[in-house]
Amino acid sequence: MTAEDFISSRLLSMCKRPEMWGDNHAVEMQALLLLEFDLCLRENDPSRALNLYVAELLRRFPQQPNWTLTDLHARCCPEIPFGDLLLDVHKSIQLTVSAPVPPKCAEKTENAVWRLDKEKRDSLLKAATFSYRNRRHLDKLGD
């Protein structure tokens, strides 16, 4: 089994039965880590994963607050199984990553997204980081 096969099978497993991997927030963070690992293998640039992820959330939920996918799911589309939504987000990102784009064009596109959505993206990143740190702190208090 290649690393790419492992990433794909693990993501499918997580999305089929997310409750086996933790709450939705934990599953979202694990899926983001898999995306970073995938981009590290494909492009040797795992830092791009977060930019692509945030851009995809902004594309899907343009009028919503800058929250994690977990929070957006609960607010906007709780009728859709979380695993299905997460898998669809990752598939969209994979199409973006696997599409051949000339380097100059890719650089301009990523820079444009960075400039136009910087405030929204920064807000989302702060929310995700804050949520993750608080959950870890609360977990430690519960022990």
Rosetta constraint file for C-alpha pairs under 8 A:
AtomPair CA 1 CA 5 HARMONIC 6.00 0.50
AtomPair CA 1 CA 6 HARMONIC 6.62 0.50
AtomPair CA 2 CA 6 HARMONIC 6.27 0.50
AtomPair CA 3 CA 7 HARMONIC 6.21 0.50
AtomPair CA 4 CA 8 HARMONIC 6.25 0.50
AtomPair CA 4 CA 38 HARMONIC 6.76 0.50
AtomPair CA 5 CA 9 HARMONIC 6.06 0.50
AtomPair CA 6 CA 10 HARMONIC 5.93 0.50
AtomPair CA 7 CA 11 HARMONIC 6.07 0.50
AtomPair CA 7 CA 34 HARMONIC 6.21 0.50
AtomPair CA 7 CA 38 HARMONIC 6.96 0.50
AtomPair CA 8 CA 12 HARMONIC 6.18 0.50
AtomPair CA 9 CA 13 HARMONIC 6.09 0.50
AtomPair CA 10 CA 14 HARMONIC 6.10 0.50
AtomPair CA 11 CA 15 HARMONIC 6.12 0.50
AtomPair CA 11 CA 31 HARMONIC 6.49 0.50
AtomPair CA 11 CA 34 HARMONIC 7.49 0.50
AtomPair CA 11 CA 87 HARMONIC 7.52 0.50
AtomPair CA 12 CA 16 HARMONIC 6.01 0.50
AtomPair CA 12 CA 87 HARMONIC 7.35 0.50
AtomPair CA 13 CA 17 HARMONIC 6.30 0.50
AtomPair CA 13 CA 18 HARMONIC 7.75 0.50
AtomPair CA 14 CA 18 HARMONIC 4.92 0.50
AtomPair CA 14 CA 20 HARMONIC 7.51 0.50
AtomPair CA 14 CA 21 HARMONIC 6.44 0.50
AtomPair CA 14 CA 27 HARMONIC 7.02 0.50
AtomPair CA 14 CA 31 HARMONIC 7.93 0.50
AtomPair CA 14 CA 83 HARMONIC 7.22 0.50
AtomPair CA 15 CA 82 HARMONIC 7.66 0.50
AtomPair CA 15 CA 83 HARMONIC 3.97 0.50
AtomPair CA 15 CA 84 HARMONIC 6.31 0.50
AtomPair CA 15 CA 86 HARMONIC 6.83 0.50
AtomPair CA 15 CA 87 HARMONIC 6.12 0.50
AtomPair CA 16 CA 83 HARMONIC 6.04 0.50
AtomPair CA 16 CA 84 HARMONIC 7.58 0.50
AtomPair CA 17 CA 21 HARMONIC 7.51 0.50
AtomPair CA 17 CA 83 HARMONIC 7.20 0.50
AtomPair CA 18 CA 22 HARMONIC 6.68 0.50
AtomPair CA 18 CA 23 HARMONIC 7.35 0.50
AtomPair CA 18 CA 24 HARMONIC 6.93 0.50
AtomPair CA 18 CA 27 HARMONIC 6.41 0.50
AtomPair CA 18 CA 82 HARMONIC 7.82 0.50
AtomPair CA 18 CA 83 HARMONIC 6.08 0.50
AtomPair CA 19 CA 23 HARMONIC 6.15 0.50
AtomPair CA 19 CA 24 HARMONIC 7.54 0.50
AtomPair CA 21 CA 26 HARMONIC 7.40 0.50
AtomPair CA 21 CA 27 HARMONIC 6.09 0.50
AtomPair CA 22 CA 26 HARMONIC 5.60 0.50
AtomPair CA 22 CA 27 HARMONIC 6.07 0.50
AtomPair CA 23 CA 27 HARMONIC 6.31 0.50
AtomPair CA 24 CA 28 HARMONIC 6.06 0.50
AtomPair CA 24 CA 70 HARMONIC 5.93 0.50
AtomPair CA 24 CA 82 HARMONIC 7.25 0.50
AtomPair CA 25 CA 29 HARMONIC 6.30 0.50
AtomPair CA 25 CA 70 HARMONIC 5.61 0.50
AtomPair CA 26 CA 30 HARMONIC 6.20 0.50
AtomPair CA 27 CA 31 HARMONIC 6.08 0.50
AtomPair CA 28 CA 32 HARMONIC 6.19 0.50
AtomPair CA 28 CA 69 HARMONIC 7.30 0.50
AtomPair CA 28 CA 70 HARMONIC 7.02 0.50
AtomPair CA 28 CA 86 HARMONIC 7.34 0.50
AtomPair CA 29 CA 33 HARMONIC 6.25 0.50
AtomPair CA 30 CA 34 HARMONIC 6.34 0.50
AtomPair CA 31 CA 35 HARMONIC 6.26 0.50
AtomPair CA 32 CA 36 HARMONIC 6.28 0.50
AtomPair CA 32 CA 49 HARMONIC 7.52 0.50
AtomPair CA 32 CA 50 HARMONIC 7.60 0.50
AtomPair CA 32 CA 53 HARMONIC 7.87 0.50
AtomPair CA 33 CA 37 HARMONIC 6.24 0.50
AtomPair CA 34 CA 38 HARMONIC 6.08 0.50
AtomPair CA 35 CA 39 HARMONIC 6.20 0.50
AtomPair CA 35 CA 46 HARMONIC 7.88 0.50
AtomPair CA 35 CA 49 HARMONIC 6.16 0.50
AtomPair CA 35 CA 90 HARMONIC 7.85 0.50
AtomPair CA 36 CA 40 HARMONIC 6.08 0.50
AtomPair CA 36 CA 46 HARMONIC 4.55 0.50
AtomPair CA 36 CA 47 HARMONIC 6.98 0.50
AtomPair CA 36 CA 48 HARMONIC 7.69 0.50
AtomPair CA 36 CA 49 HARMONIC 5.24 0.50
AtomPair CA 36 CA 50 HARMONIC 7.70 0.50
AtomPair CA 37 CA 41 HARMONIC 6.38 0.50
AtomPair CA 37 CA 46 HARMONIC 6.40 0.50
AtomPair CA 38 CA 42 HARMONIC 6.16 0.50
AtomPair CA 38 CA 46 HARMONIC 7.63 0.50
AtomPair CA 39 CA 43 HARMONIC 5.41 0.50
AtomPair CA 39 CA 44 HARMONIC 6.34 0.50
AtomPair CA 39 CA 45 HARMONIC 5.86 0.50
AtomPair CA 39 CA 46 HARMONIC 5.07 0.50
AtomPair CA 39 CA 48 HARMONIC 7.48 0.50
AtomPair CA 39 CA 49 HARMONIC 6.67 0.50
AtomPair CA 40 CA 44 HARMONIC 4.13 0.50
AtomPair CA 40 CA 45 HARMONIC 4.96 0.50
AtomPair CA 40 CA 46 HARMONIC 4.59 0.50
AtomPair CA 45 CA 49 HARMONIC 7.98 0.50
AtomPair CA 47 CA 51 HARMONIC 7.51 0.50
AtomPair CA 48 CA 52 HARMONIC 6.29 0.50
AtomPair CA 49 CA 53 HARMONIC 6.05 0.50
AtomPair CA 50 CA 54 HARMONIC 6.03 0.50
AtomPair CA 51 CA 55 HARMONIC 6.04 0.50
AtomPair CA 51 CA 114 HARMONIC 7.82 0.50
AtomPair CA 52 CA 56 HARMONIC 6.13 0.50
AtomPair CA 52 CA 93 HARMONIC 6.63 0.50
AtomPair CA 53 CA 57 HARMONIC 6.34 0.50
AtomPair CA 53 CA 93 HARMONIC 7.11 0.50
AtomPair CA 54 CA 58 HARMONIC 6.14 0.50
AtomPair CA 54 CA 121 HARMONIC 6.17 0.50
AtomPair CA 54 CA 124 HARMONIC 7.48 0.50
AtomPair CA 55 CA 59 HARMONIC 6.10 0.50
AtomPair CA 55 CA 113 HARMONIC 7.22 0.50
AtomPair CA 55 CA 121 HARMONIC 7.70 0.50
AtomPair CA 56 CA 60 HARMONIC 6.20 0.50
AtomPair CA 56 CA 89 HARMONIC 7.00 0.50
AtomPair CA 56 CA 92 HARMONIC 7.71 0.50
AtomPair CA 56 CA 93 HARMONIC 7.13 0.50
AtomPair CA 57 CA 61 HARMONIC 5.89 0.50
AtomPair CA 57 CA 62 HARMONIC 7.81 0.50
AtomPair CA 57 CA 69 HARMONIC 7.08 0.50
AtomPair CA 57 CA 89 HARMONIC 7.90 0.50
AtomPair CA 58 CA 62 HARMONIC 5.05 0.50
AtomPair CA 58 CA 66 HARMONIC 7.90 0.50
AtomPair CA 61 CA 72 HARMONIC 7.84 0.50
AtomPair CA 64 CA 72 HARMONIC 7.65 0.50
AtomPair CA 66 CA 120 HARMONIC 5.97 0.50
AtomPair CA 66 CA 121 HARMONIC 7.24 0.50
AtomPair CA 66 CA 123 HARMONIC 5.90 0.50
AtomPair CA 66 CA 124 HARMONIC 4.59 0.50
AtomPair CA 66 CA 127 HARMONIC 7.56 0.50
AtomPair CA 67 CA 71 HARMONIC 5.88 0.50
AtomPair CA 67 CA 72 HARMONIC 6.14 0.50
AtomPair CA 67 CA 123 HARMONIC 7.83 0.50
AtomPair CA 67 CA 124 HARMONIC 5.18 0.50
AtomPair CA 67 CA 127 HARMONIC 6.13 0.50
AtomPair CA 67 CA 128 HARMONIC 7.10 0.50
AtomPair CA 68 CA 72 HARMONIC 6.24 0.50
AtomPair CA 68 CA 124 HARMONIC 6.52 0.50
AtomPair CA 68 CA 127 HARMONIC 7.03 0.50
AtomPair CA 68 CA 128 HARMONIC 5.82 0.50
AtomPair CA 69 CA 73 HARMONIC 5.84 0.50
AtomPair CA 69 CA 86 HARMONIC 7.82 0.50
AtomPair CA 70 CA 74 HARMONIC 6.39 0.50
AtomPair CA 70 CA 82 HARMONIC 7.77 0.50
AtomPair CA 71 CA 75 HARMONIC 6.23 0.50
AtomPair CA 72 CA 76 HARMONIC 5.68 0.50
AtomPair CA 72 CA 77 HARMONIC 7.51 0.50
AtomPair CA 73 CA 77 HARMONIC 5.08 0.50
AtomPair CA 73 CA 78 HARMONIC 5.58 0.50
AtomPair CA 73 CA 80 HARMONIC 7.99 0.50
AtomPair CA 73 CA 82 HARMONIC 6.92 0.50
AtomPair CA 74 CA 78 HARMONIC 5.00 0.50
AtomPair CA 78 CA 82 HARMONIC 7.63 0.50
AtomPair CA 80 CA 84 HARMONIC 7.04 0.50
AtomPair CA 80 CA 85 HARMONIC 6.84 0.50
AtomPair CA 81 CA 85 HARMONIC 6.57 0.50
AtomPair CA 82 CA 86 HARMONIC 6.12 0.50
AtomPair CA 83 CA 87 HARMONIC 6.06 0.50
AtomPair CA 84 CA 88 HARMONIC 6.14 0.50
AtomPair CA 85 CA 89 HARMONIC 6.23 0.50
AtomPair CA 86 CA 90 HARMONIC 6.30 0.50
AtomPair CA 87 CA 91 HARMONIC 6.10 0.50
AtomPair CA 88 CA 92 HARMONIC 6.26 0.50
AtomPair CA 89 CA 93 HARMONIC 6.39 0.50
AtomPair CA 90 CA 94 HARMONIC 6.08 0.50
AtomPair CA 91 CA 95 HARMONIC 6.27 0.50
AtomPair CA 92 CA 96 HARMONIC 6.46 0.50
AtomPair CA 93 CA 97 HARMONIC 6.19 0.50
AtomPair CA 94 CA 98 HARMONIC 5.95 0.50
AtomPair CA 95 CA 99 HARMONIC 5.95 0.50
AtomPair CA 101 CA 105 HARMONIC 6.60 0.50
AtomPair CA 101 CA 106 HARMONIC 5.95 0.50
AtomPair CA 102 CA 106 HARMONIC 6.17 0.50
AtomPair CA 103 CA 107 HARMONIC 6.09 0.50
AtomPair CA 104 CA 108 HARMONIC 6.22 0.50
AtomPair CA 105 CA 109 HARMONIC 6.10 0.50
AtomPair CA 106 CA 110 HARMONIC 6.07 0.50
AtomPair CA 107 CA 111 HARMONIC 6.05 0.50
AtomPair CA 108 CA 112 HARMONIC 6.04 0.50
AtomPair CA 109 CA 113 HARMONIC 6.26 0.50
AtomPair CA 110 CA 114 HARMONIC 6.08 0.50
AtomPair CA 111 CA 115 HARMONIC 6.16 0.50
AtomPair CA 112 CA 116 HARMONIC 6.00 0.50
AtomPair CA 113 CA 117 HARMONIC 5.80 0.50
AtomPair CA 113 CA 118 HARMONIC 7.65 0.50
AtomPair CA 114 CA 118 HARMONIC 5.34 0.50
AtomPair CA 117 CA 121 HARMONIC 5.80 0.50
AtomPair CA 118 CA 122 HARMONIC 5.86 0.50
AtomPair CA 119 CA 123 HARMONIC 6.11 0.50
AtomPair CA 120 CA 124 HARMONIC 6.23 0.50
AtomPair CA 121 CA 125 HARMONIC 6.15 0.50
AtomPair CA 122 CA 126 HARMONIC 6.11 0.50
AtomPair CA 123 CA 127 HARMONIC 6.19 0.50
AtomPair CA 124 CA 128 HARMONIC 6.15 0.50
AtomPair CA 125 CA 129 HARMONIC 6.06 0.50
AtomPair CA 126 CA 130 HARMONIC 5.86 0.50
AtomPair CA 127 CA 131 HARMONIC 5.94 0.50
AtomPair CA 128 CA 132 HARMONIC 6.10 0.50
AtomPair CA 129 CA 133 HARMONIC 6.13 0.50
AtomPair CA 130 CA 134 HARMONIC 6.07 0.50
AtomPair CA 131 CA 135 HARMONIC 6.15 0.50
AtomPair CA 132 CA 136 HARMONIC 6.31 0.50
AtomPair CA 133 CA 137 HARMONIC 6.17 0.50
AtomPair CA 134 CA 138 HARMONIC 6.05 0.50
AtomPair CA 135 CA 139 HARMONIC 5.99 0.50
AtomPair CA 136 CA 140 HARMONIC 6.29 0.50
AtomPair CA 137 CA 141 HARMONIC 6.37 0.50
AtomPair CA 138 CA 142 HARMONIC 6.25 0.50
AtomPair CA 139 CA 143 HARMONIC 6.62 0.50
